[in-house]
């Protein structure tokens, strides 16, 4: 029997290559990798945009770059202020603060009416990789892209 729930489902392993490709396409459409995106250096951005195994395993650097970029695209002024104390990441201790702030803002976005964002646990951000994490980034990048189109 099919579920009538409208909550996003996590990806199966079979759909993962499509999801990574969609993440990379969404990031390109939003301008990720341009010199002014604020998400990091161009070589790292090029790796994110071309790696077919993106987030197959934990990749904190790609997580930090893509997540910061998505929030900066969503609300540049708030992003600059909100992440001021932990971006750019220059010390190891800033990573925990960055994850905490990402989680709090993301939870806030989930409370918007008809939010399509999947539920996540903060632990997902501690080891940013695997199919649940790919689903998180895929849905979040789609959400930001839709907001830009609106």
N, C-alpha and C positions, 0 to 999 in steps of 0.2 A: 504494500500500500504506500503510495507516495505521500510525502509529508506536505502539509499545507502551510508550513512555516515560511515566512518571508526572510528569515535570517540567512545571511550568506553562509554557504557551506564551505568547509575547508577543501582544498584541492586534493585530488588523487594524484598519485605519482605520475600517472599517464598524462595529465593535463599540465604538468609542471613546465615543460619547454614552452608551451604556448603562453603560460603566465609570465615567464621571464621575458619573453619577447614582447608581451604587452606592456610590462613594466618599462622596458627600455624604450618602447615607442612612446608611451605616455611621457616619460622623462624628456625625450627629444622634443616632443610637441610643446612641452612647457619651457624649453630653453635650457635644459640641464647641459652643462658642458661648455656653455659660452663663458667668455672671460669675466663676465659681470654677474654670474649667478650666485656668487657667495658660498658655493658649496664645496670649494676646495680647488686643488690644482687641476689643470687640464689633462694631465697624464692619468690621474686617478679617475677622472670623469670618463675619459676614453675607455678605460678598463671596465668600468661599470656598464657603459653603453654597449660594449662588445663581448662581454663574457657570457657564453651560453650556460655556464654553470653558476651564474650569479646566485648567491645565497643558498647554494646546495649545502654548504657548510657555514658555520658562523663566520661572519665578515663584519666586525665592528666598524672598520673604516668606511665601507660602502654604506652601512646602516646610517652612520653619522652624516655622511655627505648627502645621501638621498633624502633622509628625514628632514634635515635642516633646510635643504632646498625646497622641499614640498611645503613646509611651514612658511618659509620666506615668500614663496609664490602665493600662498593662500592669504597672508596678511603681512606684508613687508615691515610695516612700522611696528606692529606688535612683536613680530619675530625678533627684530633687532633689540627691542627693549627686554623682552621676555628671556632671551638666551644670552643677554649681555654678560652675565657672570660666568658663563661656561662655553662661550663660542668666540673665537675658534678654540678648540680643545688644545691646550698646550701642556697640561698636567694630567696625570692619571686620575687624580681625585675629581677632576671635572667631569669625567665620564659618567659617574654615578648621578651627579646633579643633572647632567644633560638627559639621561634616561628618565629620571624622575619628572623632569619638566615636559619631555615628550609624552610620557604616559598621562600626565595631568591634562595637557591640552587636548590630546587625542580623546580622552574620556569626556571632556567638555564637548567636543565635536559630535560624539556619539549621542549626546542628549538632544541634538537638534531634531526637530520633527522629521520623520521619514528618513532618518540617517541610515545609509546602506553600509556603514562601517561595521566590520565584524568585531565581536567581543575578543579582547586579548587580555592576557595576564601580564603583569610587569615582568615576570620571569622570561617572557618571550623576547624582551628587549635586552636581557642580559646575555643571551646567546643568540644573536640575530642571524639565524639560518634555519634551513629546513622548510618543509612544505607549509606549515602554519605561518611561518614568517613570510614566505613568498606570498601567501594569500593576503596577509596584512598589508604588505607593500603594494600589491596589485590593487586591492580595494581602495587604499588610501590615495594612490596616484590617480585612480579613476575619479575619486571624489574631488580631488583638487582640480583635475582637468574639467570636470563638470562645473565646478564653481567658477572657473575662468571663462567658460563659455556663457554662463548666465550673465 
